[in-house]
Amino acid sequence: MQLSEIKARWNEVLDLLLMEDRITWLAFFDARLVSYENHQLTLDFADSQKFAGPHDFKATRNPDHTAKLVAAIKRVFGEDASIIEQ
């Protein structure tokens, strides 16, 4: 799996999250996909700082949310991935 493949199908991953858990979807919907190496997907949330009010959901993301994201990635791509946040 390549980063370009993940980017091309990222909305499928997000759609699965939205159907399962809207809070988890909210926690990851604005993530930028930075890199994918050695089954590690790096996400960056820097764009979330561009809004006038608080929009950083880092405090709301927890291991359960990350597990749901990993499961959605597995469903779409058939591969396990770990998540790294910048």
C-alpha positions as a Markdown table, in Angstrom:
| # | Residue | x | y | z |
|---|---|---|---|---|
| 1 | Met | 0.0 | 0.0 | 0.0 |
| 2 | Gln | 1.3 | 3.4 | -1.0 |
| 3 | Leu | 0.4 | 6.9 | 0.5 |
| 4 | Ser | -1.2 | 7.8 | -2.9 |
| 5 | Glu | -3.5 | 4.8 | -2.6 |
| 6 | Ile | -4.5 | 5.8 | 0.9 |
| 7 | Lys | -5.2 | 9.4 | -0.1 |
| 8 | Ala | -7.3 | 8.3 | -3.1 |
| 9 | Arg | -9.5 | 6.1 | -0.9 |
| 10 | Trp | -9.4 | 8.1 | 2.4 |
| 11 | Asn | -13.0 | 9.2 | 2.1 |
| 12 | Glu | -14.0 | 5.5 | 2.2 |
| 13 | Val | -12.2 | 5.1 | 5.5 |
| 14 | Leu | -13.9 | 8.3 | 6.8 |
| 15 | Asp | -17.3 | 7.1 | 5.6 |
| 16 | Leu | -16.8 | 3.8 | 7.6 |
| 17 | Leu | -15.9 | 5.9 | 10.7 |
| 18 | Leu | -19.0 | 8.1 | 10.2 |
| 19 | Met | -21.3 | 5.1 | 10.0 |
| 20 | Glu | -19.8 | 3.5 | 13.1 |
| 21 | Asp | -19.1 | 6.4 | 15.4 |
| 22 | Arg | -19.5 | 10.1 | 14.6 |
| 23 | Ile | -17.2 | 11.2 | 17.4 |
| 24 | Thr | -14.4 | 9.1 | 16.0 |
| 25 | Trp | -15.1 | 10.6 | 12.6 |
| 26 | Leu | -14.9 | 14.1 | 14.0 |
| 27 | Ala | -11.6 | 13.2 | 15.7 |
| 28 | Phe | -10.0 | 12.3 | 12.4 |
| 29 | Phe | -11.9 | 14.1 | 9.6 |
| 30 | Asp | -9.4 | 16.9 | 9.3 |
| 31 | Ala | -6.2 | 14.9 | 9.5 |
| 32 | Arg | -3.7 | 15.4 | 6.7 |
| 33 | Leu | -2.0 | 12.2 | 5.5 |
| 34 | Val | 1.7 | 12.8 | 5.7 |
| 35 | Ser | 3.4 | 9.5 | 5.1 |
| 36 | Tyr | 3.0 | 5.8 | 5.1 |
| 37 | Glu | 6.1 | 3.7 | 5.8 |
| 38 | Asn | 6.5 | 0.3 | 7.4 |
| 39 | His | 2.8 | 0.0 | 8.0 |
| 40 | Gln | 2.8 | 3.4 | 9.9 |
| 41 | Leu | 0.4 | 6.1 | 8.8 |
| 42 | Thr | 1.5 | 9.5 | 10.0 |
| 43 | Leu | -1.3 | 12.1 | 10.4 |
| 44 | Asp | -0.9 | 15.8 | 10.8 |
| 45 | Phe | -3.6 | 18.0 | 12.4 |
| 46 | Ala | -1.8 | 21.3 | 11.8 |
| 47 | Asp | -4.5 | 22.6 | 9.6 |
| 48 | Ser | -6.9 | 22.4 | 12.5 |
| 49 | Gln | -5.1 | 25.4 | 13.9 |
| 50 | Lys | -6.2 | 27.7 | 11.1 |
| 51 | Phe | -9.7 | 28.2 | 12.5 |
| 52 | Ala | -10.5 | 31.2 | 14.6 |
| 53 | Gly | -11.8 | 29.2 | 17.6 |
| 54 | Pro | -10.5 | 26.1 | 19.2 |
| 55 | His | -10.6 | 23.2 | 16.8 |
| 56 | Asp | -7.9 | 20.9 | 18.1 |
| 57 | Phe | -9.5 | 17.5 | 18.8 |
| 58 | Lys | -6.3 | 15.9 | 20.1 |
| 59 | Ala | -7.6 | 15.8 | 23.6 |
| 60 | Thr | -10.7 | 14.0 | 22.5 |
| 61 | Arg | -8.9 | 11.3 | 20.5 |
| 62 | Asn | -8.3 | 8.2 | 22.6 |
| 63 | Pro | -7.1 | 4.6 | 22.0 |
| 64 | Asp | -10.6 | 3.5 | 21.2 |
| 65 | His | -10.9 | 6.1 | 18.4 |
| 66 | Thr | -7.5 | 5.1 | 17.0 |
| 67 | Ala | -8.5 | 1.4 | 17.1 |
| 68 | Lys | -11.6 | 2.3 | 15.1 |
| 69 | Leu | -9.6 | 4.1 | 12.5 |
| 70 | Val | -7.1 | 1.2 | 12.2 |
| 71 | Ala | -10.1 | -1.2 | 11.8 |
| 72 | Ala | -11.6 | 1.0 | 9.0 |
| 73 | Ile | -8.2 | 1.1 | 7.3 |
| 74 | Lys | -8.1 | -2.7 | 7.5 |
| 75 | Arg | -11.6 | -3.0 | 6.0 |
| 76 | Val | -10.8 | -0.7 | 3.1 |
| 77 | Phe | -7.2 | -1.8 | 2.3 |
| 78 | Gly | -6.9 | -5.2 | 3.9 |
| 79 | Glu | -3.8 | -4.3 | 5.8 |
| 80 | Asp | -3.0 | -3.4 | 9.4 |
| 81 | Ala | -1.5 | 0.0 | 10.1 |
| 82 | Ser | -0.4 | 1.9 | 13.1 |
| 83 | Ile | -1.2 | 5.6 | 13.5 |
| 84 | Ile | 1.3 | 8.2 | 14.4 |
| 85 | Glu | 0.1 | 11.8 | 15.1 |
| 86 | Gln | 2.2 | 14.9 | 14.5 |
